[in-house]
Amino acid sequence: MDNVHVHIPYPSVGDYLPFLREKKLNLEIYFSAASLESLKTGDIKRLTDLLDYRPSLSIHAPFMDLSPGAVDESVRAVTVGRFSRILDIAEVLSPKTIVCHSGYEKWKYAHRVDLWLDSSIRTWRPLRERAALLGTRLVIENIFEDEPSNLELLMQELHSESFGLCFDTGHCNLFSKVPLGDWLDSLGPYIYEFHVHDNDGTFDSHLPVDDGTFDFRGLFSRIERRDYVFTVEAHTPERVMKSLERLPGFFAPGSH
């Protein structure tokens, strides 16, 4: 299925290339800051040559230490620089989506969501416009959010065909303090991608779909469109394949 991708770090693509080619897997390629620093001229073109089976692609941007809603302008500038470099890569890879983290932690901002929101808008607006020119979408992923209001505010300000959300099932299961329905009621119109993985609610263990306690049946019963990107974030080939085997059962009519 063209809309089902598998998460893989950029340095691991070569290691798993026979497996990727055999299974003809579509990919979400994660570029860490270290990967961006080590890239040399021609590396991304060589990557496209390696992926000669022409998979559908998405990109996961770096996130460690980055803060798109930073109050400190120097920190925000570094963050914008990293995301701008990812958009350079997108010019070559033509990804469907580019996943970025929200950077919001209510304790860090002392519940001042307005501080995070103001800086976030200044970060994302020009990046959104460049994404639109490239024909891709920036999608913001829920991480430590325990309820959806900050992401809803961001979407109300910036939502467009080139800017939306990536809903992460594992992070919701781990951090949410409100029912799944609250997330979907608030954010449903803005979601373009889902990260699908599972856990038992105590650790972000990236289990295969339906091996933990997340309510996948409840999620898929609420999904009306079928043009989302679904990215499997299970960090071993065995977990990936188990998830890929199970997902069609959720897509099938009457399976809910």
C-alpha positions in Angstrom: 0.0 0.0 0.0 1.4 3.3 -1.1 0.3 5.1 2.1 1.9 2.7 4.5 5.5 3.6 5.3 8.2 2.1 7.6 10.4 4.3 9.8 14.1 3.8 9.3 17.2 6.0 10.3 19.1 7.2 7.3 22.4 5.4 8.3 20.5 2.1 8.5 19.1 2.2 4.9 22.2 0.5 3.5 22.3 -2.1 6.2 18.7 -3.2 5.6 18.6 -2.6 1.8 18.1 -6.3 0.8 15.2 -6.5 3.2 13.7 -3.2 2.0 14.0 -4.2 -1.6 12.6 -7.7 -1.1 9.5 -6.4 0.8 9.3 -3.3 -1.4 8.8 -1.2 1.7 7.8 2.5 1.5 10.0 4.5 3.9 10.0 7.3 6.4 13.7 8.2 6.6 14.9 9.8 9.8 17.7 12.3 9.5 19.2 13.0 12.9 21.4 16.1 13.5 24.4 13.9 13.3 23.3 12.6 9.9 22.8 16.1 8.6 26.3 17.0 9.7 27.9 14.0 8.0 26.1 14.4 4.7 28.4 15.0 1.7 27.6 16.3 -1.7 25.8 13.7 -3.7 24.8 11.5 -0.8 21.1 12.1 -1.2 21.3 11.5 -4.9 23.1 8.2 -4.1 20.3 7.4 -1.7 17.7 7.7 -4.5 19.9 5.4 -6.7 20.0 2.8 -3.9 16.2 2.9 -3.6 15.9 1.7 -7.2 12.5 0.0 -6.5 11.1 3.6 -6.1 9.3 3.5 -2.8 7.0 6.2 -1.6 8.9 8.3 0.9 8.4 10.5 3.9 11.0 12.2 6.1 11.4 12.5 9.9 13.3 15.6 10.8 15.8 15.8 13.7 14.4 16.6 17.1 16.9 16.1 19.9 17.6 19.5 21.6 15.6 21.4 19.0 12.8 23.8 20.0 10.6 25.3 17.4 8.7 27.2 20.1 11.9 28.5 21.8 11.7 31.8 23.5 15.5 32.1 23.1 16.0 33.4 19.6 19.4 31.8 19.1 17.9 28.3 20.0 15.0 28.9 17.6 17.4 30.0 14.8 19.4 26.7 15.2 16.1 24.8 15.0 15.0 26.7 11.9 18.3 25.9 10.3 17.9 22.2 10.9 14.5 22.2 9.4 15.6 24.3 6.4 18.3 21.7 5.7 15.6 19.0 5.8 13.7 20.9 3.2 16.8 21.0 1.0 16.8 17.2 1.2 13.1 17.2 0.4 13.9 18.9 -2.9 15.6 15.7 -4.0 13.5 13.0 -2.3 10.1 14.5 -2.9 8.6 13.1 0.3 4.8 13.0 0.9 5.3 14.4 4.4 8.0 15.7 6.7 7.4 14.9 10.4 8.6 17.4 13.0 8.2 17.4 16.8 6.1 20.1 18.5 8.6 20.8 21.2 5.9 21.7 23.7 6.3 20.6 27.4 3.8 22.3 29.7 6.2 22.2 32.7 9.1 23.8 30.7 6.8 26.6 29.6 5.1 26.9 33.0 1.8 26.3 31.3 2.3 29.4 29.2 1.2 27.9 26.0 1.1 31.4 24.5 4.9 31.7 24.7 5.3 28.5 22.9 2.6 29.3 20.3 3.9 32.8 19.4 7.4 31.4 18.8 6.1 28.3 17.0 4.1 30.4 14.5 7.2 32.4 13.6 9.1 29.2 13.1 6.6 27.3 11.1 5.0 30.0 8.8 8.0 30.5 6.4 8.8 26.7 6.5 5.2 26.0 5.6 5.4 28.3 2.6 8.6 26.6 1.4 7.0 23.1 1.9 4.0 24.2 -0.2 6.4 25.3 -3.1 8.0 21.8 -2.9 4.7 20.0 -2.9 5.2 18.4 0.5 3.6 18.7 3.9 5.0 19.5 7.3 3.2 17.5 9.9 3.7 18.2 13.6 3.8 15.1 15.9 2.4 14.9 19.5 5.1 13.9 21.9 4.7 14.8 25.6 1.3 16.5 25.2 -1.2 15.0 27.7 -4.2 16.7 25.9 -4.5 18.2 22.5 -5.3 21.9 23.1 -1.8 23.3 22.3 -1.7 21.5 18.9 -5.2 22.6 18.2 -4.2 26.2 18.7 -1.2 25.8 16.4 -3.5 24.3 13.7 -6.0 27.1 14.0 -3.3 29.5 13.3 -1.4 27.7 10.5 -3.3 24.7 9.1 -3.2 24.4 5.3 -2.8 21.7 2.7 1.0 21.9 3.4 0.8 22.0 7.3 -1.0 19.6 9.6 -0.5 16.9 12.2 1.0 13.5 12.7 -0.9 11.6 15.4 1.4 9.2 17.3 -0.5 6.3 18.8 2.3 5.3 21.2 2.9 8.8 22.6 -0.9 9.2 23.1 -1.0 5.9 24.9 1.9 6.8 27.1 1.2 10.5 28.0 -2.5 11.2 27.4 -4.7 12.1 30.3 -7.9 12.4 28.2 -9.8 9.8 26.1 -8.7 9.0 22.6 -12.0 10.5 21.3 -11.0 13.9 22.7 -7.9 13.9 20.6 -9.7 12.9 17.4 -12.6 15.4 18.0 -10.1 18.3 18.4 -7.4 17.3 15.9 -9.1 15.0 13.4 -9.5 17.6 10.6 -5.8 18.5 10.8 -4.3 15.0 10.7 -2.5 13.9 7.6 -0.3 11.1 9.1 -0.4 8.5 11.8 2.6 7.0 13.5 1.5 3.5 14.5 3.2 1.6 17.3 2.1 0.3 20.7 3.2 0.0 24.3 1.7 -0.9 27.7 1.4 2.6 28.9 4.6 2.6 31.0 7.4 3.0 28.4 7.7 4.1 24.8 8.7 0.5 23.7 7.6 0.7 20.0 5.8 -2.6 20.1 4.0 -4.0 17.0 0.5 -2.8 16.4 -2.0 -4.4 18.8 0.8 -5.9 21.1 0.1 -3.3 23.8 -2.8 -1.4 25.2 -3.5 1.3 22.6 -7.1 1.2 21.2 -6.4 0.7 17.5 -10.0 -0.5 16.9 -11.3 2.6 18.4 -8.9 4.7 16.3 -9.7 3.1 13.0 -13.5 3.1 13.7 -13.2 6.9 13.7 -11.1 7.3 10.5 -13.2 8.1 7.5 -10.6 9.1 5.0 -8.1 6.6 3.7 -5.5 9.0 2.2 -3.4 9.4 5.3 0.2 8.2 5.6 0.5 5.4 8.1 4.0 5.0 9.3 5.0 1.9 11.2 7.4 2.8 14.0 8.5 -0.7 15.2 12.2 -0.9 15.5 13.1 -4.4 14.4 12.3 -6.2 11.1 10.2 -8.7 13.0 8.1 -6.0 14.7 7.7 -4.2 11.4 6.4 -7.3 9.6 4.0 -8.1 12.4 2.6 -4.6 12.2 2.3 -4.8 8.4 0.5 -8.1 8.6 -2.0 -6.7 11.1 -2.8 -3.3 9.6 -4.9 -4.5 6.6 -7.3 -6.0 9.1 -8.0 -2.6 10.5 -8.4 -1.1 7.1 -10.8 -3.7 5.9 -14.5 -2.7 5.9 -16.4 -4.2 8.8 -13.3 -5.0 10.8 -14.2 -2.5 13.5 
